Amino acid sequence: MARKRYVLKLRTKLLLTSLLLLYFLFLFFQQSLEMQSQQDKMQELQQAISQVQLENESLSRQIELTKSDEYIEQAAREKLGWVKEGETIFIEKNH
């Protein structure tokens, strides 16, 4: 008894190959779009990090400034109205 071989026609083979190729192309483009989206998000986050780092540097400089004797003296004069010994304060009167 001879066994029958199942042979696909050329047209069927081309159709299956084309469908498989289209599927992989679809996956490739879908993944490319997702990667681009993730890269855009990463760039936005990097810009946000840079901005926060600049703000941190500015705040660090301000903190260092507040530790100086000159800042403390200026704050005492402006906010508390303190004067050095021997200084005379002139107060303006509004009419």
VENLIN-V902781 format. One line per field, one symbol per residue. psi: psi as a letter, one per 20 degrees, with the letter a starting at -180 (. if undefined). Layout:
psi = ???
//
This chain:
psi = pppppopqqghgghggggggghghgggghghgggggghhgghgghhggggghgggggghgghghhiiqhgggggghgghikqqqpiqppppppp.
//
